[in-house]
């Protein structure tokens, strides 16, 4: 019949279109599955060009590592990487891993051992601590060196106070706000620690001298107690309310 060739051609074209559609659908599904399978690897690996050939550089991230190593650097990786420390801590609490599993920021090496790296939180903390140390008075300028024991003690005491939520007094800006004053002991034997109240209390006396004295005594004792609780040798200096945090060398000779 005259119409049969036309019908045959139309049927062929319809079948060809169906094959094309199915082929595109299969290809799209394959690409999606491949991307999903490669995603975890791409999160922890970055390909870089090297003169010796194409190499893969591991990105740092949060891992669960065997906590038996003292600083968990070089410990065996148990699981990861995780998007943040909270996710790693939750995974450690799931019970599916050894009790020694701890969250550590670093890079998983080819042998499965963790190479520790400085975490974003640690970098932020060091920046915050540096800002607090910038508040110290100029009395420290000529005393601080990279090899001096007193410099190490100053940084440790400052870090302990900031970690406890106590800010250093901003001597550099002569701030009206209060804080902890750290003053070098004249003999070089340690750090004199005292509390400095806000100008409204210490200068303007808006609540009266009696309350100012009581608050000063309370805060001096509180700061000293915090440092003692954190392991520093703290000794009261007379009746001033000030306390001395002695260096190890000074404490051993006294």
C-alpha positions as CSV (number, residue, x, y, z in Angstrom):
1,X,0.0,0.0,0.0
2,X,1.2,3.6,-0.7
3,X,1.2,4.6,2.9
4,X,3.2,1.7,4.3
5,X,6.7,3.2,3.6
6,X,5.6,6.4,5.4
7,X,4.4,4.5,8.4
8,X,7.5,2.5,8.5
9,X,9.7,5.6,8.4
10,X,7.7,7.2,11.2
11,X,7.9,4.1,13.3
12,X,11.7,4.0,12.8
13,X,12.1,7.6,13.7
14,X,10.0,7.1,16.9
15,X,12.1,4.1,17.9
16,X,15.3,6.1,17.2
17,X,14.1,9.0,19.4
18,X,13.3,6.6,22.2
19,X,16.8,5.0,22.1
20,X,18.4,8.5,22.2
21,X,16.3,9.5,25.2
22,X,17.1,6.3,27.1
23,X,20.8,6.7,26.2
24,X,20.8,10.2,27.6
25,X,19.0,9.1,30.8
26,X,21.5,6.3,31.4
27,X,24.5,8.6,30.8
28,X,23.1,11.2,33.2
29,X,22.5,8.6,35.8
30,X,26.0,7.2,35.3
31,X,27.6,10.6,35.6
32,X,25.6,11.3,38.8
33,X,26.6,8.0,40.4
34,X,30.3,8.5,39.5
35,X,30.3,12.1,40.9
36,X,28.7,10.8,44.1
37,X,31.3,8.0,44.4
38,X,34.2,10.5,43.8
39,X,32.9,13.2,46.2
40,X,34.5,11.8,49.5
41,X,37.8,11.3,47.8
42,X,37.7,14.9,46.4
43,X,37.1,16.3,49.9
44,X,40.4,14.9,51.2
45,X,42.6,14.9,48.1
46,X,43.8,17.6,45.7
47,X,45.6,16.8,42.5
48,X,48.7,18.9,41.9
49,X,51.2,19.1,39.1
50,X,54.8,18.0,40.0
51,X,57.9,17.8,37.8
52,X,58.0,14.1,38.4
53,X,54.4,13.7,37.4
54,X,50.9,14.2,38.6
55,X,50.6,13.7,42.4
56,X,47.8,13.8,44.9
57,X,48.1,16.2,47.9
58,X,46.0,15.3,50.9
59,X,43.9,18.1,52.4
60,X,43.9,18.5,56.2
61,X,40.7,17.7,58.0
62,X,39.2,16.2,61.2
63,X,39.9,12.6,61.8
64,X,39.4,10.1,64.5
65,X,42.8,8.7,65.5
66,X,44.0,6.2,68.1
67,X,44.5,8.2,71.2
68,X,47.3,6.1,72.7
69,X,49.9,8.3,71.2
70,X,50.8,11.1,73.6
71,X,50.0,14.0,71.3
72,X,48.2,11.8,68.8
73,X,50.6,12.8,66.0
74,X,51.6,9.8,64.2
75,X,48.7,7.8,65.6
76,X,46.7,5.4,63.4
77,X,43.7,6.8,61.7
78,X,40.4,5.1,62.7
79,X,37.8,7.0,60.7
80,X,37.2,10.2,58.7
81,X,37.5,12.8,57.4
82,X,34.7,14.7,59.1
83,X,33.4,18.1,58.2
84,X,34.2,19.5,61.7
85,X,35.3,18.5,65.1
86,X,31.7,18.2,66.4
87,X,30.9,15.6,63.8
88,X,34.1,13.7,64.7
89,X,33.3,13.8,68.4
90,X,29.8,12.5,67.8
91,X,31.2,9.6,65.8
92,X,33.6,8.8,68.6
93,X,30.7,8.6,71.0
94,X,28.8,6.2,68.7
95,X,30.4,3.2,70.4
96,X,31.5,1.7,67.1
97,X,35.2,2.7,67.6
98,X,37.7,2.0,70.4
99,X,37.4,4.2,73.5
100,X,40.9,5.6,72.7
101,X,39.5,7.3,69.5
102,X,40.0,11.1,69.6
103,X,39.3,13.9,67.2
104,X,42.5,15.2,65.6
105,X,43.1,17.7,62.8
106,X,45.6,16.6,60.3
107,X,46.4,14.7,57.1
108,X,46.1,11.0,56.6
109,X,49.3,9.6,55.1
110,X,49.6,6.8,52.7
111,X,50.4,4.3,55.4
112,X,47.3,5.2,57.4
113,X,49.1,7.2,60.0
114,X,48.0,10.7,60.9
115,X,50.1,13.7,60.3
116,X,49.0,16.4,62.7
117,X,48.3,19.9,61.4
118,X,47.3,23.2,63.1
119,X,43.5,23.4,63.1
120,X,41.5,26.5,62.2
121,X,40.4,26.7,65.8
122,X,44.0,26.7,67.0
123,X,45.0,29.4,64.5
124,X,42.1,31.5,65.7
125,X,43.1,31.0,69.4
126,X,46.7,32.0,68.7
127,X,45.5,35.2,67.0
128,X,43.2,35.9,70.0
129,X,46.1,35.3,72.4
130,X,48.4,37.5,70.4
131,X,45.8,40.3,70.6
132,X,45.7,40.0,74.4
133,X,49.5,40.1,74.6
134,X,49.6,43.3,72.6
135,X,47.8,44.9,75.6
136,X,50.8,44.5,77.9
137,X,52.5,47.5,79.3
138,X,55.8,48.8,77.9
139,X,57.5,47.6,81.0
140,X,57.8,44.2,79.3
141,X,59.4,45.5,76.1
142,X,63.0,45.2,77.2
143,X,62.5,42.0,79.2
144,X,61.0,39.7,76.6
145,X,63.3,37.5,74.5
146,X,62.7,34.2,72.7
147,X,64.9,32.3,75.0
148,X,64.0,33.9,78.3
149,X,62.2,31.8,80.9
150,X,60.1,34.7,82.0
151,X,58.7,35.2,78.4
152,X,57.5,31.6,78.4
153,X,55.9,32.1,81.8
154,X,54.2,35.3,80.7
155,X,52.6,33.6,77.7
156,X,51.5,30.6,79.8
157,X,49.9,32.8,82.4
158,X,48.2,35.0,79.8
159,X,46.8,32.0,78.0
160,X,45.5,30.5,81.3
161,X,43.7,33.7,82.2
162,X,42.2,34.2,78.7
163,X,41.1,30.5,78.6
164,X,39.4,31.1,82.0
165,X,37.5,34.1,80.5
166,X,39.6,36.8,82.1
167,X,40.9,39.5,79.7
168,X,44.1,41.3,80.2
169,X,44.0,45.0,81.0
170,X,44.8,47.1,77.9
171,X,47.7,49.1,79.2
172,X,48.8,50.0,75.7
173,X,45.6,51.9,75.1
174,X,45.1,53.1,78.7
175,X,41.6,51.6,78.5
176,X,38.8,52.5,80.8
177,X,37.7,48.9,80.9
178,X,39.1,46.6,83.6
179,X,41.1,43.4,83.3
180,X,44.1,41.5,84.7
181,X,47.3,43.5,85.1
182,X,50.6,41.6,84.5
183,X,53.6,43.5,85.7
184,X,57.2,42.2,85.7
185,X,58.6,41.6,89.2
186,X,61.5,44.1,89.7
187,X,63.9,41.4,90.5
188,X,63.0,39.4,87.5
189,X,61.8,36.5,89.6
190,X,58.3,36.3,88.1
191,X,55.1,38.2,87.3
192,X,53.0,40.4,89.6
193,X,49.3,39.8,89.1
194,X,46.5,42.1,90.1
195,X,43.0,43.1,89.1
196,X,42.2,46.4,87.6
197,X,38.6,47.6,87.9
198,X,36.7,49.7,85.4
199,X,37.3,53.5,85.6
200,X,33.8,53.9,87.0
201,X,34.9,51.9,90.1
202,X,38.6,52.7,90.4
203,X,38.6,56.4,89.2
204,X,35.1,57.8,89.5
205,X,34.2,55.8,92.6
206,X,30.5,55.7,91.5
207,X,29.7,53.1,94.2
208,X,31.9,54.5,96.9
209,X,35.4,53.6,98.3
210,X,34.2,50.8,100.6
211,X,32.7,48.8,97.7
212,X,35.6,49.5,95.5
213,X,38.0,48.1,98.2
214,X,35.8,45.0,98.7
215,X,35.5,44.3,95.0
216,X,39.2,44.7,94.5
217,X,40.0,42.3,97.3
218,X,37.5,39.7,95.9
219,X,38.8,40.0,92.3
220,X,42.5,39.8,93.4
221,X,41.7,36.6,95.3
222,X,39.7,35.2,92.4
223,X,42.5,35.7,89.9
224,X,45.0,34.2,92.2
225,X,42.8,31.2,92.8
226,X,42.3,30.6,89.1
227,X,46.0,30.6,88.5
228,X,46.6,28.3,91.4
229,X,43.9,25.9,90.2
230,X,45.7,25.9,86.8
231,X,49.0,24.8,88.4
232,X,50.9,28.0,88.8
233,X,52.9,28.8,92.0
234,X,51.1,31.8,93.4
235,X,52.2,33.8,96.5
236,X,50.6,36.8,98.1
237,X,52.7,40.0,98.2
238,X,52.3,41.6,101.6
239,X,48.8,43.1,102.2
240,X,48.5,44.8,98.9
241,X,46.3,42.0,97.4
242,X,48.8,41.6,94.6
243,X,50.2,38.1,93.9
244,X,53.5,36.8,92.6
245,X,53.6,34.0,90.0
246,X,57.2,32.9,90.3
247,X,59.3,31.5,87.6
248,X,60.6,28.0,88.0
249,X,64.2,29.2,88.6
250,X,63.0,31.7,91.2
251,X,60.8,29.2,92.9
252,X,63.6,26.6,93.1
253,X,66.0,29.0,94.7
254,X,63.5,30.4,97.2
